[in-house]
Every structure is written in structure tokens, then in C-alpha cells.
Amino acid sequence: MSKRLFVWISLLLVAILVLASCGSDQTNTGTTTPSGTTSSQSSTTPISTKTTEVTSTPDERYGGTLKILTRYHPASDPGWPADVATMANAVYYITFMYAEPLVYLSRTQEIECWLAESYTVDYSATSPSVTFNLRQGVKFHDGTDFNAEAVKFHFEKVMESKYSNTLKWKSVDVIDNYTVRLNLTEYTNTFWCDISHTSCFIVSPTPYKEKGLDYVREHPCGTGPFIMTDFKKDESGTFERNPNYWQPGKPYLDKIIFEVVPDLVTQQMSMQSGNAHVMLLQDGKEMREMAQLGFNVIRYPAGCVTIMPDTTNPNSVFANLKVREAVDCALDRQAGAATLGYGYDQPSSQLAPIGDSSYVSSIPDVNYDPDKARQLLADAGYPNGIDTTIYTWYIDINYALMIQEQLEKVGIRAQVENLETVLFFDKWQNGWSDGLLVVSQGFNPNFAYSIKLLFPPDGSMNKSMYMSEEMLDLLDRCVKATDFQEQVKLNQELVKMIYDEKLAITFLSTGKGFVLSPKVQGTDFLWGAERLNSWRPADTYLSK
């Protein structure tokens, strides 16, 4: 599967508000927001239901094995972060255990220095760059030093992979043993999204140089709090405590086990028996059931169910705006949320998540008007309706079947193809012909950054979506904005333009989530800008 696949979301996608004046330098340490930013954006904290607080004394936090269940089969070995292709392989969560970035980006748009102690930004148009002063005394799992040469090696390898988050990276310079400069072709407000992506979690260059990439893929070697001791593809992964971790007294757990359990009933039984402690990425039905059983549930409105018409093919029936508008009017979003959301999905007709700064309040969440849908089809030259195909996969099949039922009521007769994961990603990445792709996608507060990653021409997905020159120009202005309010304004214009053209039709604003045993503390799931991916394994413990 391609390295550049991006998933559910988001779930692979991050945001930052970089608002400093051009031509100036800025040095930052600790936890900061870039110069000129504001944190006045709508709340983006997770929505928690039935959270049980458990207090423990410091000594009680140590020891124990945390078992995490996932239904997603790893599509690749986890040892090389730049290979992390899609959340469908659950490797994102594993990466947080064994490797770490120079900086983290929080969901509140703060830059948290991590393996870097500070950074300086050159915003000039002639020589834009970011210089990082690295933390000293940090060791990789193989005992070698974390230093500037290791960072340079890793970044250059990620750049060679043509990963989309490095497209504006020009070169990497080692200034001294603990100072490294990343030279850019241009500085945009998406930089901190890029640098904090899991592909930029640093691993030791020594195994790569001595034994090659295939070995590295099977033997992760980062600076993280846990060391992988066993990995069985499609089955499980075992990670044991790093005794030489650079943060004093951490991690608390002795061991973390990831186990692939595709059957949700089996997952639930394992949680109820106490054999497992966390269920990753659950849908509304499962979250409600487990909350009723006394488990903690964390839900985050990070994305939406999208209907993607083929608009690049001029012969496609969906090249006609009236047909796309008919699809939009045929959708009973309230019924969808009530039937499939179980209280965790919300009706929405735009891509920006509800509550984010890019969300446009003037866009109606519900446009349901079946009579208007039939008239639009007639006006488009299809008084007897149309026949088409809906492409989807197992994650979104229930949404696709409901959409199929609603479209049929207005004369849009769609056959649903529930594709195997590999075949689905092939269409999502390479395009589909004269049909609709139904897929959940994640969008973050820096909406333009999400579009750059997920949509053509720069993004790796949604290849059958047409992007006009006007839209591409607006997208470019969005990512170059250096004033927060201007960035928000432009992002909202982009959301509105996509909505008006019905290039991506939103069905629901969705919320996947996590189910946790009340014993599990300190995970801080969803704390980072990567949302569904981020957590703090070093701080996690099991209450006694």
C-alpha cells in the first residue's frame, strides 16, 4: 500500500496558527504559540461521557500491563515512521510509544518543545528556515546519541520519500552537534502541522545504515518511552518499558500490548472480563453500549462522512452541478444522525468540523428537500432519474447503505460496492469513474492544510475531485496567511466555495472515540493536533 495514503481522518491531519510578521526571527522555548497567534477559537476539547476519575499516589502509578484493542490490521511493519500510510493499520498509535518528534502541536494550537528545547524561525522570503536547538543527553533505544546528525538523516530520508508534508522542505543543515536548521522553499502556516506529523518522529540512523530499511521496519528504534520486543503482523505488538528514557521517573507502565481484534463483540467481552483496557476508534453504537456498562468514553468530532462525486471526468453525470445539488437535497441528515450516530453524530452539510474556527455558521446543516431534488434532476435533463455506483468500504458501509436508500427515493438509483480495503484505497487514491465515493474524512482547524493533504493536486487522496484555478488560488492564500483572523476568514471562504459547488457533499459530522476501563489514567487521548492519533504513553498508568 502506498506510503502516502492518508486516512480516516484524520484522523491524520493537524493544525497550527502561525501568525508572525515576515522577515523577522523568533526564538521559542517550552510550550508556545507562534508570534501573533490567538487562542480565541471555538472549543476543540474532547467531548467525554461518563468519565470516572481515579486518584493514585505516585508510587501506585508504577507497574502493570496495558492491553489496547484495535480492529484495524497493520498494513506494514511499524519501525519506519515515514511508512505510516493510514490509520487503518493502527501504526500511528504505536509510533507514539517508540519514537518522538522535535515538537508537538497541541489541539489548542500550541507548539510544545520535545526533543527540541527551542527553535528560531526565519520568516523571510529569500531564506525561510527553522532552526532547532536539540535536547542533550537523549539516547536512542540502541544506546546511540540523539543529535543533529540523526535529525538530518531522518528528515532527508522522509524528504526522499516525497511525503506530502515535506514538499516545501529544501535542505537540512547541521550547525553543530545539537543544532539543526531546516531550510524551506517558502514558509507557510502549515509548517508546524508538517513537522509534528508522525512521519517526522525521529528514529536512530544506525540500524538503517548498518542493516537497511527492511530491518528498521521490523525493529523500531527511537527515543520513546517503550521498546518493541515483539510484533506479529495482523495479530499483536508488545512494547516494554524503556529503562533509559530521558524523562525522569517515566514511563509508569511495565508493558503495553496492542492486539488486533476485528470482531467488536469479542472486544467488548475482553473489556468486560478485565483482560483488556482500551478499545480504539469505536463508532457511536459501541461507545453508547460501553458507556452504559460503566466504561469511560472519549469522543471527538474530528471529521465527517463525505460523498465525493466524480467531477474531474467531463462525461460524468456528476459534472453537472444540478445533479450534485440533487444529491445534497436528497439527504435526510437528521435521520442519519438519529439512526446511525447513537448520539455521537450530528447533521452537517459542510466539511469543517462543528466547533472549529473554519466552521461557517451561515451554511445550513440540513438541506433535505426531496421534491427539489427531483426537480433538479429534471432540470439537469434526467426526469427519470439516474443510475450510478457508490464505492465504499467496511468502515463506512452503514452510512453508504443509508445514503443509497435516501437517494433512491428521489430517482438516484445507486449500486453499493463494499470494497476490500486495498481496492478501496486504490480508488480513493487513484480516482473513480462516474460514481460516488462514500468515505469518512478528517479535517482540522487549519482547514486549508487538510485540503492540501487530502485533495488534488498536492494531496494523495480524492483524485476524482475537481479543483478550479479560483479554488487553488484561494487555497494558496489560505496557507500563506500570517494573520490569524485573515486565516480564519480565508478558510471559511474555502469551506463555503466547496459547499456551493457541491464538490464534496457532507452527510454527517461524525465522532469516533475511545472506550477506556476506569482503571486507565493519564492517556490524554486526543491532546494533540493529530487528534485521533495522539496520546501520552509515558504518562499512562493503571490505578490499583
Secondary structure as UniProt FT lines:
FT   TURN            3..4
FT   HELIX           9..12
FT   TURN            22..23
FT   STRAND          25..29
FT   STRAND          31..32
FT   TURN            35..36
FT   STRAND          47..49
FT   HELIX           58..61
FT   STRAND          65..70
FT   HELIX           81..83
FT   HELIX           87..89
FT   HELIX           91..98
FT   STRAND          103..106
FT   TURN            107..108
FT   STRAND          111..113
FT   STRAND          116..122
FT   STRAND          129..134
FT   TURN            141..142
FT   HELIX           148..160
FT   TURN            161..162
FT   HELIX           164..166
FT   TURN            167..168
FT   STRAND          169..176
FT   TURN            177..178
FT   STRAND          179..184
FT   TURN            189..190
FT   HELIX           191..195
FT   HELIX           198..200
FT   STRAND          202..203
FT   HELIX           205..211
FT   HELIX           213..218
FT   STRAND          226..232
FT   TURN            233..235
FT   STRAND          236..241
FT   TURN            243..244
FT   TURN            248..249
FT   STRAND          255..260
FT   HELIX           264..273
FT   STRAND          278..282
FT   HELIX           284..292
FT   TURN            293..294
FT   STRAND          296..309
FT   TURN            314..315
FT   HELIX           317..319
FT   HELIX           321..330
FT   HELIX           333..340
FT   TURN            342..343
FT   STRAND          346..347
FT   TURN            354..355
FT   TURN            357..358
FT   TURN            361..362
FT   HELIX           370..379
FT   TURN            380..381
FT   TURN            383..384
FT   STRAND          386..393
FT   HELIX           394..396
FT   HELIX           397..408
FT   TURN            409..411
FT   STRAND          412..419
FT   HELIX           421..430
FT   STRAND          436..442
FT   HELIX           447..454
FT   TURN            456..458
FT   TURN            463..464
FT   HELIX           469..480
FT   HELIX           484..501
FT   STRAND          505..516
FT   TURN            518..519
FT   STRAND          520..521
FT   TURN            525..526
FT   TURN            529..530
FT   HELIX           531..533
FT   HELIX           537..539
FT   STRAND          541..542
//
